[in-house]
Amino acid sequence: MNKAVLYIRVSTEEQATGGVSLNDQEEKLLAYCKLQGLEAVKVIREEGVSAGKPLATRPGGQVVLQLVKAGAVNHVIALKLDRLFRDAADALITTRAWDNAGIALHLVDMGGQALNTASAMGRFFLNTMAGFAELERNLIAERTAAAMKYKKQHKEVYSPVPFGYDREGDNLQANKEEQKAICLIKKWRAAGWTLQRIAGELTKRGIKTKRGGKWYAGTIKYILENSLYREAA
């Protein structure tokens, strides 16, 4: 059987910056199928879905896995590894199960070459690339965390504007009324109040969140753990 499912994906950021489009990916994958004599039985298009989400948690990813499990296809085709996976464990566990079931993964554009896990060499390169893909993801997360920490320390604007502050140009300026609420939160927590009780009391007093809604325990937890609020006494 030479039936294949084609998986194409773009993230929101890529769409905004004019990255590889869904149509471009589909065109390349269909051309690859024709060259390899494979029948494309289904094209899965995921728009605005991050590779940070495991394949099984994406709507389109679930369809791919269902087709594989049902034996409807024996080839999974994507443009690059990061269209399907970013986490090494997710990639290796999933593709190992595919190998055992006789399902081949094809990556069409790997620096001008195609990769097919039906061969031992293809599986070797997949294992190597999965590790590098996860490294890239972790480095991006580290840089993002470092940038956020810098902005907090220097009271620079980051999105969304946090409770307790207002935006003035590119800087954060303390909102006196909201700062008073933060002080109450810390006072009540030090007195042993639960997060839920604090949230309920703020809502009862008519103190609004930044978005004007009611308070939740998760919101209180975020404020107590956020380094931006350490200065509030």
Backbone hydrogen bonds, N-H to C=O, Kabsch-Sander energy under -0.5 kcal/mol:
donor,donor_aa,acceptor,acceptor_aa,energy
4,A,39,E,-3.3
5,V,75,H,-2.3
6,L,42,K,-2.9
7,Y,77,I,-2.9
8,I,6,L,-0.5
8,I,44,I,-2.9
10,V,46,E,-1.9
15,Q,11,S,-2.1
16,A,12,T,-2.1
17,T,13,E,-1.8
18,G,15,Q,-0.9
19,G,14,E,-3.4
25,Q,21,S,-2.1
26,E,22,L,-2.6
27,E,23,N,-2.4
28,K,24,D,-2.0
29,L,25,Q,-2.4
30,L,26,E,-2.5
31,A,27,E,-1.9
32,Y,28,K,-2.0
33,C,29,L,-2.3
34,K,30,L,-2.1
35,L,31,A,-2.0
36,Q,32,Y,-2.2
37,G,33,C,-0.9
38,L,33,C,-2.9
39,E,2,N,-3.1
40,A,38,L,-0.6
41,V,4,A,-2.3
41,V,39,E,-1.0
42,K,4,A,-1.0
44,I,6,L,-3.7
44,I,42,K,-0.5
45,R,43,V,-0.6
46,E,8,I,-2.4
46,E,44,I,-0.5
47,E,45,R,-0.5
48,G,10,V,-1.9
48,G,46,E,-0.5
49,V,10,V,-1.5
53,K,50,S,-1.3
57,T,54,P,-1.8
58,R,55,L,-1.4
62,Q,58,R,-2.4
63,V,59,P,-1.3
64,V,60,G,-2.0
65,L,61,G,-2.3
66,Q,62,Q,-2.1
67,L,63,V,-2.4
68,V,64,V,-2.2
69,K,65,L,-2.6
70,A,66,Q,-2.2
71,G,67,L,-0.5
71,G,68,V,-1.1
72,A,67,L,-2.0
73,V,67,L,-0.8
74,N,3,K,-2.4
75,H,3,K,-0.9
76,V,104,A,-2.7
77,I,5,V,-2.5
78,A,106,H,-2.5
79,L,7,Y,-0.5
83,R,80,K,-1.3
84,L,80,K,-0.6
84,L,81,L,-1.3
85,F,81,L,-3.0
88,A,86,R,-0.5
91,A,87,D,-2.4
92,L,88,A,-2.9
93,I,89,A,-2.7
94,T,90,D,-2.0
95,T,91,A,-2.5
96,R,92,L,-1.9
97,A,93,I,-1.7
98,W,94,T,-1.9
99,D,95,T,-2.5
100,N,96,R,-2.1
101,A,97,A,-1.3
102,G,99,D,-1.5
103,I,98,W,-3.5
104,A,74,N,-2.1
104,A,102,G,-0.5
106,H,76,V,-3.1
106,H,104,A,-0.5
107,L,115,L,-2.6
108,V,78,A,-2.3
108,V,106,H,-0.6
109,D,79,L,-2.7
110,M,108,V,-0.6
110,M,113,Q,-3.2
111,G,109,D,-0.6
113,Q,110,M,-0.7
115,L,107,L,-2.8
117,T,105,L,-2.3
119,S,116,N,-1.5
123,R,119,S,-2.0
124,F,120,A,-2.0
125,F,121,M,-2.2
126,L,122,G,-1.9
127,N,123,R,-2.1
128,T,124,F,-1.8
129,M,125,F,-2.6
130,A,126,L,-2.4
131,G,127,N,-1.4
132,F,128,T,-1.7
133,A,129,M,-2.6
134,E,130,A,-2.0
135,L,131,G,-2.0
136,E,132,F,-2.2
137,R,133,A,-1.9
138,N,134,E,-2.5
139,L,135,L,-2.3
140,I,136,E,-2.2
141,A,137,R,-2.1
142,E,138,N,-2.2
143,R,139,L,-2.4
144,T,140,I,-2.4
145,A,141,A,-2.4
146,A,142,E,-2.4
147,A,143,R,-2.3
148,M,144,T,-2.3
149,K,145,A,-2.3
150,Y,146,A,-2.1
151,K,147,A,-2.2
152,K,148,M,-2.3
153,Q,149,K,-2.4
154,H,150,Y,-1.9
155,K,152,K,-1.2
156,E,151,K,-3.1
157,V,170,D,-2.1
165,Y,162,P,-1.5
166,D,173,Q,-2.8
168,E,171,N,-2.7
171,N,168,E,-1.7
172,L,155,K,-3.1
173,Q,166,D,-2.8
175,N,164,G,-2.5
176,K,174,A,-0.7
179,Q,175,N,-2.5
180,K,176,K,-1.7
181,A,177,E,-1.3
182,I,178,E,-1.8
183,C,179,Q,-2.1
184,L,180,K,-2.0
185,I,181,A,-2.3
186,K,182,I,-2.3
187,K,183,C,-2.4
188,W,184,L,-2.9
189,R,185,I,-2.2
190,A,186,K,-2.3
191,A,187,K,-1.2
192,G,189,R,-1.6
193,W,188,W,-2.5
198,I,194,T,-2.2
199,A,195,L,-2.4
200,G,196,Q,-2.3
201,E,197,R,-2.3
202,L,198,I,-2.3
203,T,199,A,-2.1
204,K,200,G,-2.5
205,R,201,E,-2.1
206,G,203,T,-1.2
207,I,202,L,-2.1
208,K,206,G,-0.6
209,T,213,G,-1.4
212,G,209,T,-1.5
219,T,216,Y,-0.5
220,I,216,Y,-1.8
221,K,217,A,-2.4
222,Y,218,G,-2.1
223,I,219,T,-1.9
224,L,220,I,-2.4
225,E,221,K,-1.7
226,N,222,Y,-1.3
229,Y,226,N,-1.7
230,R,227,S,-1.4
232,A,229,Y,-0.9
